[in-house]
Amino acid sequence: MKILVVGGGGREHAIVWKLAQSPLADEIYCAPGNAGIAHLADCVNIPAEDVDALLDFAQAENIDLTVVGPEAPLSLGIVDKFMAAGLRIFGPSQSAALIEGSKELAKQIMAKYGIPTAKYMSFTDKAQALAYVREQGAPIVVKADGLAAGKGVVVAETVAEAEQAVEDMLGGAFGAAGAKVVIEEFLKGEEVSVLAFTDGHTVLPMVSAQDHKRVFDGDKGPNTGGMGAYSPAPVYTPEMAEQVLHDVLQPAVDGMRAEGRLYKGVLYAGLMVTPEGVKVLEFNARFGDPETQAVLMRLKSDLVEIMLAVIDGTLQEKQLEWYDDAAVCVVIASDGYPGHYAKGQPISGLDDDMPDTYVFHAGTAYAGQHIVANGGRVLGVTARGADIRQAIERVYLRADEIYYDGCFCRRDIGHRALDRENK
């Protein structure tokens, strides 16, 4: 089979890496890809958002399977256009992807179909939104309704911080994505990410993971796209997994189908384990990043076969097999991230090989013969181990071999799992 993966980050590198292990994968292309993906696939210089150019390429190359990584092309209707052209593509349709593209729609689905979540109100009027914030008090969560590249959520510790978030969002800081805001109660607990494959009827959950959003050790500093992840998350018990399948994932898929939004692809549930039980923070319409790097390191099953079953509506015939090992991903980022950062610094230490580890590239490029940093999140060093502790030891041994000017990483990825183990 000829396969096209859309995107160019660490998530897409992990997807390409796993697809390449399938005997069904003869040729893999990635658009636009990056310097690391180029070792496994032919990188094509087409932006992930250029849906028409991607369709032209897929038709010209007789692509058998297209896999969409990021949310932007999904929201632009890439799946609808490919399907209309008779091409097989993995991901939700434009109307189904709105479960991520509109936070208000996601909350409406949860409310209508009894999915546990935080109470909320949505606003387009700034004065009404500010009045609601003052009435509710802090901490409180303010979200831009639309896609804002992972930066449209503010967990406000004070009323003043929440007011500023409302001012920014409804004042145009996020463009059309912030034309409406969703204001939610703050949920206290421990976060867990659960991804699931679904063909619109059957739901096959993947193993759990936990992301680290804050930029600095001890969960300090601003939110980022994710500074690391590990799998499994010990807080997420088998009993919780059963509950989430029956109370969250299946009702969401069934509800979307009932609304005329047949959902096929990966459904990502961001969960909070609260004293009152598991509640949904958000849904995403695709693989998470960097959770995917840790989760796919543990997947035994053939990813191509699973994706074809999703597209064909035969997922009920499949089972997912997993390695018992734990996996940990540590993101190496550029100084200044998630704000301004430099690019173009040569990276050393990438060629070393260490068992049970893999370096996924997120923001890299070639400058002549050298691989250089080309983003805020640059690499996702990932390792497997018999348990979380061993995986953490391995991942930092590998990460410490890598260097470029201004690089840094969090040194405490997986700390909650270790704390739980120590207790």
C-alpha positions as CSV (number, residue, x, y, z in Angstrom):
1,M,0.0,0.0,0.0
2,K,1.0,3.6,-0.6
3,I,0.3,5.7,2.5
4,L,0.2,9.5,3.0
5,V,0.5,11.0,6.5
6,V,-0.6,14.6,6.8
7,G,1.4,16.8,9.3
8,G,4.9,17.4,10.3
9,G,5.3,17.1,14.1
10,G,6.2,14.6,16.8
11,R,2.8,13.0,16.6
12,E,3.1,12.4,12.9
13,H,6.6,11.0,13.3
14,A,5.3,8.5,15.8
15,I,2.4,7.6,13.4
16,V,4.8,7.1,10.5
17,W,7.2,5.1,12.7
18,K,4.3,2.7,13.6
19,L,2.8,2.5,10.2
20,A,6.2,1.6,8.7
21,Q,6.3,-1.6,10.9
22,S,3.2,-2.9,9.0
23,P,3.8,-5.5,6.2
24,L,1.0,-3.7,4.4
25,A,3.0,-0.5,4.1
26,D,5.0,-0.4,0.9
27,E,5.6,3.3,0.5
28,I,5.0,6.1,3.0
29,Y,4.8,9.8,2.2
30,C,4.5,12.6,4.7
31,A,3.3,16.2,4.0
32,P,5.2,18.3,5.0
33,G,7.1,16.0,7.4
34,N,10.4,16.9,9.1
35,A,14.0,15.9,9.2
36,G,13.4,12.9,11.4
37,I,10.4,11.7,9.4
38,A,12.5,11.9,6.3
39,H,14.4,8.7,7.5
40,L,11.2,6.7,7.2
41,A,9.1,8.4,4.6
42,D,9.3,10.6,1.5
43,C,8.6,14.1,2.7
44,V,6.4,16.2,0.4
45,N,6.5,20.0,0.6
46,I,2.8,20.6,1.0
47,P,1.4,22.3,4.1
48,A,-1.0,20.3,6.2
49,E,-3.7,23.0,5.6
50,D,-3.4,22.9,1.8
51,V,-6.2,20.4,1.4
52,D,-6.6,20.8,-2.4
53,A,-2.9,20.3,-3.1
54,L,-2.9,17.2,-0.8
55,L,-5.8,15.8,-2.7
56,D,-4.1,16.5,-6.0
57,F,-1.0,14.7,-4.8
58,A,-2.9,11.7,-3.4
59,Q,-4.7,11.3,-6.7
60,A,-1.5,11.7,-8.8
61,E,0.4,9.1,-6.7
62,N,-2.6,6.7,-6.3
63,I,-2.4,6.8,-2.5
64,D,-4.2,3.9,-0.9
65,L,-4.6,5.3,2.6
66,T,-4.3,8.9,4.0
67,V,-3.8,9.5,7.7
68,V,-4.5,13.0,9.1
69,G,-2.5,14.1,12.1
70,P,-3.4,17.7,13.0
71,E,-6.7,19.2,13.7
72,A,-6.6,22.1,11.2
73,P,-7.0,20.0,8.0
74,L,-9.8,18.0,9.7
75,S,-11.6,21.3,10.4
76,L,-11.1,22.3,6.8
77,G,-12.9,19.2,5.6
78,I,-10.0,17.2,4.2
79,V,-11.8,13.9,5.0
80,D,-15.0,15.0,3.1
81,K,-13.0,16.0,0.0
82,F,-10.9,12.8,-0.1
83,M,-14.0,10.6,0.4
84,A,-15.8,12.5,-2.4
85,A,-12.9,11.7,-4.7
86,G,-13.1,8.0,-3.7
87,L,-10.0,7.9,-1.6
88,R,-9.6,6.1,1.7
89,I,-8.7,8.5,4.6
90,F,-8.5,8.1,8.3
91,G,-10.0,10.8,10.4
92,P,-13.4,12.4,11.2
93,S,-15.5,14.4,8.7
94,Q,-15.7,18.2,9.0
95,S,-18.9,18.1,10.9
96,A,-17.7,15.4,13.3
97,A,-14.3,17.2,13.9
98,L,-16.4,20.1,15.3
99,I,-16.3,18.1,18.6
100,E,-12.8,19.8,18.9
101,G,-13.4,22.7,16.6
102,S,-16.2,24.1,18.8
103,K,-16.0,23.7,22.5
104,E,-19.6,24.8,22.8
105,L,-20.7,22.0,20.6
106,A,-18.7,19.5,22.7
107,K,-20.3,20.8,25.9
108,Q,-23.8,20.6,24.3
109,I,-23.1,17.0,23.2
110,M,-22.0,16.1,26.8
111,A,-25.0,17.8,28.4
112,K,-27.5,16.2,26.0
113,Y,-26.1,12.7,26.3
114,G,-25.3,12.6,30.0
115,I,-21.5,12.7,29.8
116,P,-20.0,13.9,33.0
117,T,-18.3,17.3,32.7
118,A,-17.8,20.7,34.3
119,K,-20.8,23.1,34.4
120,Y,-20.4,25.9,31.9
121,M,-21.9,28.9,30.1
122,S,-20.9,30.3,26.7
123,F,-20.9,34.0,25.7
124,T,-20.3,36.3,22.7
125,D,-21.1,39.4,24.8
126,K,-18.1,40.7,26.7
127,A,-20.1,42.4,29.5
128,Q,-22.1,39.3,30.1
129,A,-19.0,37.1,30.2
130,L,-17.3,39.4,32.7
131,A,-20.3,39.6,34.9
132,Y,-20.5,35.8,35.0
133,V,-16.8,35.5,35.9
134,R,-17.3,38.0,38.8
135,E,-20.4,36.1,39.9
136,Q,-18.6,32.7,39.9
137,G,-15.2,33.8,41.3
138,A,-11.9,32.0,40.8
139,P,-10.3,29.6,40.1
140,I,-12.2,29.4,36.8
141,V,-11.5,28.2,33.2
142,V,-11.9,30.4,30.1
143,K,-11.8,28.8,26.7
144,A,-11.9,30.2,23.2
145,D,-14.7,28.3,21.4
146,G,-12.7,27.5,18.2
147,L,-9.3,26.1,17.3
148,A,-6.5,28.3,18.8
149,A,-3.4,26.0,18.3
150,G,-3.6,24.7,21.8
151,K,-3.4,28.2,23.3
152,G,-7.1,29.0,23.7
153,V,-7.5,27.7,27.3
154,V,-6.8,29.8,30.4
155,V,-7.0,28.3,33.9
156,A,-7.4,31.5,35.8
157,E,-6.3,31.5,39.4
158,T,-7.8,35.0,40.1
159,V,-10.8,36.9,38.8
160,A,-8.5,39.5,37.3
161,E,-6.7,36.8,35.3
162,A,-10.1,35.4,34.1
163,E,-11.2,38.9,33.2
164,Q,-8.1,39.5,31.1
165,A,-8.6,36.2,29.3
166,V,-12.2,37.2,28.4
167,E,-10.9,40.6,27.2
168,D,-8.2,39.0,25.1
169,M,-10.5,36.3,23.5
170,L,-13.5,38.5,22.8
171,G,-11.2,41.3,21.9
172,G,-9.8,39.4,18.9
173,A,-6.6,37.9,20.2
174,F,-7.5,34.6,18.7
175,G,-9.4,35.9,15.7
176,A,-12.6,34.0,14.8
177,A,-11.7,31.2,17.3
178,G,-12.3,33.6,20.1
179,A,-15.6,35.2,18.9
180,K,-17.3,33.1,21.5
181,V,-16.0,32.0,24.9
182,V,-16.9,29.0,27.1
183,I,-16.5,29.6,30.8
184,E,-16.3,26.5,33.0
185,E,-16.1,25.6,36.6
186,F,-12.6,24.6,37.7
187,L,-12.2,20.9,38.3
188,K,-9.7,19.8,40.9
189,G,-8.0,16.4,40.5
190,E,-5.5,14.5,38.3
191,E,-5.6,14.7,34.5
192,V,-5.6,11.6,32.2
193,S,-5.7,11.3,28.4
194,V,-7.6,8.4,26.9
195,L,-7.6,8.0,23.1
196,A,-9.9,5.6,21.3
197,F,-10.3,4.2,17.8
198,T,-13.9,4.3,16.6
199,D,-15.7,3.5,13.3
200,G,-18.8,5.5,14.4
201,H,-20.2,2.5,16.2
202,T,-17.6,0.3,17.9
203,V,-15.1,2.0,20.3
204,L,-11.7,0.5,21.1
205,P,-10.0,2.5,23.8
206,M,-6.2,2.7,23.9
207,V,-4.0,2.6,27.0
208,S,-4.1,5.6,29.2
209,A,-1.5,8.4,29.3
210,Q,-0.8,11.5,31.2
211,D,0.5,14.8,29.7
212,H,2.6,17.5,31.3
213,K,1.4,20.8,30.0
214,R,3.3,23.4,32.1
215,V,6.7,24.4,30.8
216,F,8.8,24.0,33.9
217,D,9.4,21.4,36.6
218,G,6.9,21.1,39.3
219,D,4.1,22.0,36.9
220,K,5.2,25.7,37.0
221,G,5.0,28.3,34.2
222,P,2.7,28.8,31.3
223,N,0.8,26.1,29.5
224,T,2.4,24.5,26.4
225,G,1.5,22.0,23.7
226,G,2.9,19.4,26.1
227,M,6.4,18.9,27.6
228,G,6.1,15.2,28.0
229,A,3.8,12.2,28.6
230,Y,3.8,8.7,30.0
231,S,1.7,5.6,29.8
232,P,0.0,4.1,31.7
233,A,-1.3,6.7,34.1
234,P,-1.5,4.8,37.5
235,V,-4.4,7.0,38.7
236,Y,-6.5,5.5,35.9
237,T,-7.7,2.1,37.3
238,P,-9.3,-0.7,35.2
239,E,-12.6,0.2,36.9
240,M,-12.3,3.7,35.7
241,A,-11.5,2.5,32.2
242,E,-14.7,0.5,32.1
243,Q,-16.7,3.5,33.4
244,V,-15.1,5.8,30.8
245,L,-15.9,3.5,28.0
246,H,-19.6,3.2,29.0
247,D,-20.2,6.7,30.4
248,V,-18.0,8.9,28.1
249,L,-16.6,7.3,24.9
250,Q,-19.5,5.2,23.8
251,P,-22.1,7.9,24.6
252,A,-20.0,10.5,22.7
253,V,-19.7,8.4,19.6
254,D,-23.4,7.3,19.8
255,G,-24.5,10.9,20.4
256,M,-22.5,12.3,17.5
257,R,-24.0,9.6,15.2
258,A,-27.5,10.5,16.5
259,E,-26.8,14.2,15.7
260,G,-25.9,13.2,12.0
261,R,-22.1,13.6,12.7
262,L,-20.9,10.0,12.2
263,Y,-17.5,10.0,14.0
264,K,-14.7,7.8,12.5
265,G,-11.1,8.1,13.5
266,V,-9.4,8.7,16.9
267,L,-11.4,10.3,19.6
268,Y,-9.3,11.9,22.4
269,A,-10.9,12.4,25.8
270,G,-9.1,14.7,28.2
271,L,-10.3,13.6,31.6
272,M,-10.0,14.8,35.2
273,V,-10.1,12.3,38.0
274,T,-12.0,14.3,40.6
275,P,-13.2,13.3,44.1
276,E,-16.7,13.1,42.5
277,G,-15.5,10.7,39.8
278,V,-14.1,11.1,36.2
279,K,-15.2,14.1,34.3
280,V,-14.4,15.3,30.7
281,L,-12.3,18.4,30.3
282,E,-12.3,18.3,26.5
283,F,-12.6,16.1,23.4
284,N,-10.1,16.3,20.5
285,A,-10.7,14.9,17.1
286,R,-7.3,13.3,16.6
287,F,-4.2,11.7,18.2
288,G,-2.8,13.8,21.1
289,D,0.7,15.2,21.1
290,P,2.9,14.1,23.0
291,E,0.7,11.3,24.3
292,T,0.8,9.5,20.9
293,Q,4.6,9.0,21.2
294,A,4.2,7.1,24.5
295,V,1.0,5.3,23.5
296,L,2.2,4.0,20.1
297,M,5.5,2.8,21.7
298,R,3.3,0.3,23.6
299,L,1.0,-0.8,20.7
300,K,1.6,-4.3,19.4
301,S,-1.2,-4.4,16.8
302,D,-0.8,-3.5,13.2
303,L,-1.8,0.2,13.0
304,V,-2.6,0.0,9.3
305,E,-5.1,-2.9,9.8
306,I,-6.8,-0.9,12.7
307,M,-7.1,2.2,10.6
308,L,-8.5,0.3,7.6
309,A,-11.1,-1.3,9.9
310,V,-12.1,2.2,11.2
311,I,-12.6,3.4,7.6
312,D,-14.5,0.2,6.5
313,G,-16.7,0.1,9.6
314,T,-15.4,-3.3,10.7
315,L,-13.7,-2.4,14.0
316,Q,-15.9,-4.8,15.9
317,E,-13.7,-7.6,14.3
318,K,-10.5,-6.2,15.8
319,Q,-8.8,-6.2,19.2
320,L,-5.9,-4.1,20.3
321,E,-2.8,-5.8,21.7
322,W,-0.4,-3.9,23.9
323,Y,3.1,-4.4,25.4
324,D,2.9,-4.5,29.2
325,D,5.9,-2.1,29.4
326,A,5.5,1.5,30.4
327,A,6.6,4.3,28.1
328,V,7.7,7.8,28.7
329,C,8.2,10.7,26.3
330,V,10.3,13.8,27.2
331,V,10.1,16.8,25.0
332,I,13.3,18.8,24.3
333,A,12.3,22.4,23.6
334,S,13.9,25.7,22.6
335,D,14.7,28.4,25.2
336,G,11.8,30.9,25.3
337,Y,9.1,28.3,24.4
338,P,6.1,28.7,24.5
339,G,7.0,32.3,23.7
340,H,9.6,33.5,21.2
341,Y,12.5,31.2,20.5
342,A,15.4,31.0,18.1
343,K,15.7,28.5,15.1
344,G,18.5,27.0,13.1
345,Q,20.7,25.6,15.9
346,P,22.6,22.4,14.8
347,I,21.6,19.4,16.9
348,S,24.1,16.8,18.1
349,G,23.6,13.3,19.6
350,L,20.8,12.2,17.3
351,D,22.7,9.3,15.8
352,D,23.3,7.4,19.0
353,D,21.3,4.2,19.3
354,M,20.0,3.0,22.7
355,P,17.7,-0.1,23.1
356,D,14.0,0.5,23.8
357,T,14.3,4.2,23.0
358,Y,13.4,6.3,20.0
359,V,13.8,10.0,19.2
360,F,10.7,11.4,17.5
361,H,11.3,14.7,15.7
362,A,8.7,17.5,16.2
363,G,10.3,20.8,15.0
364,T,13.4,19.9,13.0
365,A,14.7,20.6,9.5
366,Y,17.8,20.1,7.3
367,A,20.3,22.9,6.8
368,G,22.7,21.3,4.3
369,Q,23.7,18.0,5.8
370,H,22.9,19.1,9.4
371,I,19.7,18.6,11.3
372,V,18.7,21.9,13.0
373,A,16.1,23.0,15.5
374,N,13.1,24.5,13.7
375,G,10.4,24.9,16.3
376,G,9.5,25.4,19.9
377,R,9.0,21.7,20.7
378,V,11.9,20.1,18.8
379,L,12.2,16.5,19.8
380,G,10.2,13.9,21.7
381,V,12.7,11.4,23.3
382,T,10.7,8.3,24.1
383,A,11.6,5.1,26.0
384,R,10.0,1.8,27.0
385,G,10.7,0.0,30.3
386,A,9.4,-2.8,32.5
387,D,7.8,-0.1,34.6
388,I,7.6,3.7,34.8
389,R,10.7,4.1,36.8
390,Q,12.9,2.1,34.3
391,A,11.3,4.0,31.4
392,I,12.1,7.3,33.1
393,E,15.7,6.3,33.7
394,R,16.1,5.2,30.0
395,V,14.5,8.3,28.6
396,Y,16.7,10.7,30.5
397,L,19.9,8.7,29.6
398,R,19.0,9.2,26.0
399,A,17.8,12.8,26.3
400,D,21.1,13.8,28.0
401,E,23.0,12.7,24.9
402,I,21.2,15.3,22.8
403,Y,22.3,19.0,22.6
404,Y,21.7,22.2,20.7
405,D,22.2,25.8,21.8
406,G,19.3,26.8,24.0
407,C,17.7,23.4,24.4
408,F,16.0,22.4,27.7
409,C,13.6,19.8,29.0
410,R,11.6,19.1,32.1
411,R,13.4,16.8,34.5
412,D,10.3,15.5,36.3
413,I,8.2,13.8,33.6
414,G,6.3,11.0,35.2
415,H,6.6,12.5,38.7
416,R,3.0,11.7,39.7
417,A,3.4,8.1,38.8
418,L,6.6,7.9,40.9
419,D,4.9,9.7,43.8
420,R,2.1,7.3,43.7
421,E,4.5,4.4,43.7
422,N,6.6,5.8,46.6
423,K,3.4,6.2,48.7
